[in-house]
Amino acid sequence: MTIAEDFRPVAAKVYMDYRQPFLDNIKGALSKDLLIRKEDVQVLHGFDSIESAQTYLTSKMFQNDVFVALKPLWSAEPEVRIYSVA
């Protein structure tokens, strides 16, 4: 996500607010990590399957809470990518 430096503490708070609920309540959730780089802010989610990752993107938590909380902070539309580890 492209988030201005001034808004990064707010983005980090959103991450902290939803990290444990994500791990406790999202089916297949294994991990959630925050990366703050000069270029951007990334949240890496680990799931037990691609299907679980795809399901999270349509979940109430993502659509109604996380997405809504982060959207005002974006300088550009974020990229969402799903990877599979071989």
PAMIPA-587836 format. One record per residue (C-alpha): y, x, z; residue number from 0. Coordinates in steps of 0.2 Angstrom, whole numbers, plus 5000, padded with zeros to 4 digits. Layout:
PAMIPA-587836
[pt [Y; X; Z]; NUM]
...
This chain:
PAMIPA-587836
[pt [5000; 5000; 5000]; 0]
[pt [5017; 5006; 4996]; 1]
[pt [5027; 5003; 5012]; 2]
[pt [5044; 5011; 5016]; 3]
[pt [5043; 5024; 5030]; 4]
[pt [5054; 5013; 5041]; 5]
[pt [5041; 4999; 5040]; 6]
[pt [5026; 5009; 5043]; 7]
[pt [5026; 5006; 5062]; 8]
[pt [5025; 4988; 5059]; 9]
[pt [5011; 4990; 5047]; 10]
[pt [5002; 5001; 5060]; 11]
[pt [5004; 4987; 5073]; 12]
[pt [4996; 4974; 5060]; 13]
[pt [4982; 4986; 5058]; 14]
[pt [4979; 4988; 5077]; 15]
[pt [4981; 4969; 5080]; 16]
[pt [4967; 4965; 5068]; 17]
[pt [4956; 4980; 5069]; 18]
[pt [4945; 4973; 5083]; 19]
[pt [4944; 4955; 5078]; 20]
[pt [4939; 4961; 5060]; 21]
[pt [4925; 4972; 5068]; 22]
[pt [4920; 4958; 5079]; 23]
[pt [4921; 4943; 5068]; 24]
[pt [4919; 4948; 5050]; 25]
[pt [4901; 4947; 5044]; 26]
[pt [4895; 4964; 5038]; 27]
[pt [4910; 4974; 5045]; 28]
[pt [4906; 4991; 5050]; 29]
[pt [4922; 5001; 5051]; 30]
[pt [4941; 5000; 5049]; 31]
[pt [4952; 5015; 5047]; 32]
[pt [4971; 5018; 5044]; 33]
[pt [4977; 5032; 5033]; 34]
[pt [4996; 5035; 5033]; 35]
[pt [5001; 5047; 5019]; 36]
[pt [5018; 5052; 5012]; 37]
[pt [5014; 5042; 4996]; 38]
[pt [5007; 5027; 5004]; 39]
[pt [4997; 5018; 5018]; 40]
[pt [4979; 5014; 5016]; 41]
[pt [4967; 5004; 5026]; 42]
[pt [4949; 5008; 5023]; 43]
[pt [4936; 4995; 5027]; 44]
[pt [4917; 4999; 5029]; 45]
[pt [4905; 4985; 5025]; 46]
[pt [4886; 4983; 5024]; 47]
[pt [4887; 4977; 5006]; 48]
[pt [4898; 4974; 4992]; 49]
[pt [4896; 4956; 4994]; 50]
[pt [4902; 4957; 5012]; 51]
[pt [4918; 4966; 5006]; 52]
[pt [4921; 4953; 4993]; 53]
[pt [4919; 4939; 5005]; 54]
[pt [4931; 4947; 5017]; 55]
[pt [4945; 4946; 5004]; 56]
[pt [4943; 4927; 5003]; 57]
[pt [4942; 4925; 5022]; 58]
[pt [4954; 4916; 5033]; 59]
[pt [4958; 4932; 5042]; 60]
[pt [4963; 4941; 5027]; 61]
[pt [4971; 4927; 5017]; 62]
[pt [4981; 4919; 5032]; 63]
[pt [4984; 4933; 5044]; 64]
[pt [4983; 4951; 5038]; 65]
[pt [4989; 4947; 5020]; 66]
[pt [5004; 4936; 5027]; 67]
[pt [5009; 4949; 5040]; 68]
[pt [5009; 4964; 5028]; 69]
[pt [5017; 4956; 5012]; 70]
[pt [5035; 4957; 5018]; 71]
[pt [5032; 4976; 5021]; 72]
[pt [5026; 4980; 5003]; 73]
[pt [5038; 4989; 4991]; 74]
[pt [5025; 4986; 4977]; 75]
[pt [5010; 4975; 4975]; 76]
[pt [4995; 4983; 4984]; 77]
[pt [4979; 4989; 4975]; 78]
[pt [4963; 4982; 4982]; 79]
[pt [4947; 4992; 4977]; 80]
[pt [4929; 4990; 4982]; 81]
[pt [4918; 5005; 4981]; 82]
[pt [4899; 5007; 4983]; 83]
[pt [4892; 5023; 4990]; 84]
[pt [4876; 5029; 4982]; 85]
